């Protein structure tokens, strides 16, 4: 790590402050990681359908509320957290399956869906 980087630099003002866009991207990724955990728990049957749906819908609302993100940055951040392109496709399918399991209409993301905001 170069001088002026890391924990002490952050503590003493040496790090460059994050932009509003970077913070927005990070919030998006945090919500996606949380959604991943809920859907993973549901898939592994460690949480009930109703509880998983309540939590997943909460994270989806938060994600939608974030709006547009920087696709390149958000994708890079998600990959760092283990959410690659295939996993995001899996999350869409799991969320649709959860909605169906709870008797709700599953969202249709379409085959030409370009991710800027919303799920996965």
C-alpha positions, 0 to 999 in steps of 0.5 A: 500500500502506498503512503497516504492510503489505508486505515490511518490515512482514512482516519487522519484525512489522507484518503480521497472522499468518496463521490455521491455516485460511489456511495450510491454504487456501494449502497446498491451492492450492499443491498444486493449482497443482503438480497443474495443472503436472503434468497440463499437462506430461502433456497436452503430452507433455513427461512420460511417463504413468508419471511424470505419474501418480506425481506427480499421485497424490502431489499428490492424496494431499497434497490429500486429506490437507489435508482441508476448506478454506475454499471461498471463500478457496481459490477466490479464491486459485486464481483469482489463480493462474489456476485458475478454475472451468473449469480445475478441471473440466479438471483433473478430466478430465485426471486421469481421462484420465491414470488411464485411460491408465495402466490404472487406474480413473478416479476418479468425482467425480460431477455433484453434487460440491461441492468442499471437499477432494480434487481440483479 
